[in-house]
Amino acid sequence: MTSTAPFEDRQKTARALYEQFGKPLEATHTGEYVVISGSGKTVVGKSLTEVMTNAIETFGKGNFVFKIGSRVVGSFR
């Protein structure tokens, strides 16, 4: 997916990624943060700064960040 994709498409992608890769983390990581790449790779941590820094170093920008157990979604480019 390109960075010029419409907002609605990115939200749909984000929801699908969370359902598949984030939701299973709710049992053990609720309240923590997860970055999920477009390929489903994840970085989990207790602070937003920690997961963002690790995710950028690991897979670069253009991924989705979630608070586990919450319906809040964001992305960074």
C-alpha positions as CSV (number, residue, x, y, z in Angstrom):
1,M,0.0,0.0,0.0
2,T,1.4,3.4,-0.9
3,S,1.6,6.4,1.4
4,T,-0.8,8.2,-0.9
5,A,-3.6,5.7,-0.2
6,P,-6.8,7.3,0.9
7,F,-7.4,7.5,4.6
8,E,-10.3,5.1,4.5
9,D,-8.1,2.4,2.9
10,R,-5.4,2.9,5.5
11,Q,-8.0,2.5,8.3
12,K,-9.4,-0.6,6.7
13,T,-5.9,-2.1,6.5
14,A,-5.2,-1.1,10.1
15,R,-8.3,-2.7,11.4
16,A,-7.6,-6.0,9.5
17,L,-4.0,-6.0,10.7
18,Y,-5.1,-5.5,14.3
19,E,-7.7,-8.2,14.1
20,Q,-5.2,-10.7,12.8
21,F,-2.0,-9.7,14.7
22,G,-3.0,-7.4,17.5
23,K,-6.1,-9.0,19.0
24,P,-4.3,-12.2,20.0
25,L,-2.0,-10.0,22.2
26,E,-4.9,-8.7,24.3
27,A,-4.8,-11.6,26.7
28,T,-1.2,-10.9,27.8
29,H,-0.4,-7.3,26.7
30,T,-3.6,-5.2,27.3
31,G,-2.6,-1.6,27.8
32,E,0.7,-1.9,26.1
33,Y,1.5,-0.7,22.6
34,V,2.1,-2.6,19.4
35,V,3.4,-1.5,16.0
36,I,2.3,-3.8,13.2
37,S,3.9,-3.7,9.8
38,G,2.0,-4.3,6.6
39,S,3.4,-7.8,6.5
40,G,2.2,-8.6,10.0
41,K,5.5,-8.2,11.9
42,T,5.1,-6.8,15.4
43,V,7.0,-4.8,18.0
44,V,5.3,-4.8,21.5
45,G,6.3,-2.6,24.4
46,K,5.1,-0.8,27.5
47,S,5.6,2.7,26.1
48,L,4.7,4.4,22.8
49,T,8.2,5.8,22.5
50,E,9.8,2.4,23.0
51,V,7.7,0.7,20.3
52,M,7.9,3.5,17.8
53,T,11.7,3.7,18.1
54,N,12.2,-0.1,17.9
55,A,9.7,-0.4,14.9
56,I,11.4,2.4,12.9
57,E,14.8,0.8,13.5
58,T,13.4,-2.7,12.7
59,F,11.1,-2.1,9.7
60,G,11.3,1.6,8.9
61,K,8.4,4.0,8.6
62,G,4.9,3.5,7.2
63,N,3.5,1.1,9.8
64,F,0.5,1.1,12.2
65,V,0.6,1.7,15.9
66,F,-2.1,0.6,18.4
67,K,-2.7,0.5,22.1
68,I,-3.6,-3.1,22.7
69,G,-7.1,-3.6,23.8
70,S,-8.2,-0.2,22.7
71,R,-9.8,0.9,19.4
72,V,-7.4,3.7,18.9
73,V,-5.3,3.5,15.8
74,G,-2.5,5.6,14.3
75,S,0.1,5.3,11.6
76,F,3.4,7.0,11.0
77,R,5.1,7.8,7.7
